């Protein structure tokens, strides 16, 4: 009884932590610049194991590149069966215009100087931004394109559209490839909080 009184609460809390960690949530790292400026390289997030997805959700998905499996973080733009169109940075889904406020900062910089100052850390990014006619283009650099999302699949795009490698290049993602939703930022501490 003495052991239970002294260690019972600690054991219960530890078991709850382990069980929720296994079945409900997991930590993930942001790698690269495809979600700039909303998620930066090196930030740490909490993902919940939920596949109840909606437009603009930030998700973690499995992707195979050159035979290697990796986790990527992108945003849901199209749901199964959707007809998604871009026309000079205007997004239309099933004939209805959708706003993308999470792109406003970089779209403003793109109009100002083609992101030259923003991309000052990478010459390739600067050159790419100077070449494309819009912030969101397809894999052939066309600012006008349409993607029909197959059933049981999702269209995932990065927020940093000029340089993000996403569904425009690798295709849509099956539901089974999506691990869950990123919902909370835990690092750095100055940016801690829920993700919008």
N, C-alpha and C positions, 0 to 999 in steps of 0.2 A: 504493500500500500504506500509506503514511503517513496518507493521508486516511482510509482504512478503519479503521486502528488508532485514530485520534483521534476519529473521528465515527461509526464503525460501530455501537457500542452505543447511542448517543444516537438514531441514525436508526431502529434496530430498535425501541427502546422507544417512540419517537414514532409509528411505524407501527402498533404493537400498540395503543397508546392510541386512535388514530384509528379503527382497524378495530373495536375493542370498543365504542367510543362509537357508531359507526354501526349495528352489528348486535346488540349485546348489552345495552347500558344507556343511560340518559339521565337528566339531572337534571330534577326537577319541583319547582314551588313550591306550597305549601299556600296557598290563597286562601279566606278566609272562616272561619266558625266551625262548619261542619257536622261536623267531625271532632273538635271539642273533647271532652274535655280531652286526648285521646291524641295528636292532631296539632294544633298551633296555627297560626293565621294567620301567614304569613311564614316558616315553617320550610321548609327545603330538604331534599329526599329524593332517593334514587337509585332509579330504576325499572329492573327488568330486563325485557327483551322476552320474557316468558313468558306463555302462555295456558293453562298447566296449572294450573287454578284449583281451589281447595278452599274449604270453609267458613271464614269469618273472615279470608281473605286481604284485604289492603288493595290496591286496584287503582286504576289511572289509566284513565279512560274518556273518550271523546269524546262531547260532548253539544251539540246544537244548540238554542239558545234565541233567539227573536226573529230567526231567520235568521243568527245568529252562532255559529260553532263555538268551543267552549271545552273545556279539559281539566278534569275533575273528579276528586276523590279520594274514594272510598267503600269500604265493606266488603262482601264477598260474603256474602250471607245465604242465597240460594237458588240451586241449580244447575239446569240444564235438566231439565224434567219434574217438579221437586219440587212438593209441596203444602205451602205454608208458612202457618202459622197463628200469630196472636198473640192471647193472652187475658189481659188485664190484666198486661202485661209478661212473660208466660211465652211463650217461643218454642217451637213444635213444628214439626218438619220430618218429613213422611211418618209422622206418628204418634208420633215420638220427641222427647222434650223435649231441647232444646239450651241449655246454659248460655251466657251472654254476659258473662264477667267484665270485659271492657273497658268495660261500662256501669255497673259497680258504683258508682263515685264519684259520677256524676251522678244515678243512681237514688236514692242515699242522700240527696243534696242535694234532690232532688225531693220525697222523703217529708218531709224536715225543714221546708222553707220554700218549696216550689214553685220552687226555684232563684232566688228573689228576690235573694239576696246574690250568687250566682254570675253572674247576668245584670245586675248593677248598672250595667254599661256601656251597656245598651240597653233602653229602656223598652218597645219593641215585644216583645222577647224575654220580658220580665217578664210582660207582659199575656198573651202566648200561653201561657206556662207556667201562669199562674193559671187559664186557661180549660179546659185539657185534663184529662180524667179519669185519664190514665196517661202514663207517660214515652214509650211507643210507641203511637201511634194512627194510624189511616189518614187519608186526605185529607179525610174527613168528621168527624174527631175521635172516631171510635169506637175504644174500646180492644180490641174483639174483631173480628177480620177475617181473611180467608183470601185467599191469592194462589196461583194455580197458575202456575208458571213455564213458559212455552212452550219447546219444544225449541230448542236452539241459542241460548238467551237466559239471562240471569242477573238475579237480584234483588239490587240494590245499595242499601244504606242507609248513611246517615251515623251516626256514633256519637252525635252530639248530636241525638237523635231529635226533640226538641220543635221544633227550628227547621230541621232539614235538609230541603232540597228534593231528593228522591231518587225511587226507583222507586215509592214510594207515590203520588207525584204525577205523575211523567213516564212511568211504565211501566218495564218490564224493558228490559235492554240486550242487544243482539245481540253475539255473540262478536266480530264484526268491529269493534265499537265500543270494545272493551277493548284498550288499548295494552300493558298489562303490569302487573306486580306491584311495588308500592313495598316495598322490603326494607330500606333503610338510611337513617338520618337523618344528614345532614352539617352541618346548621346549625339552631340555634345549637350551638356547640362543647360547651356544658355538657350538652346532650342527645344528643350524638353516639352512634350505636350502631344495632344491628339493631332492626327493628320487630317487635313481637309480634302 
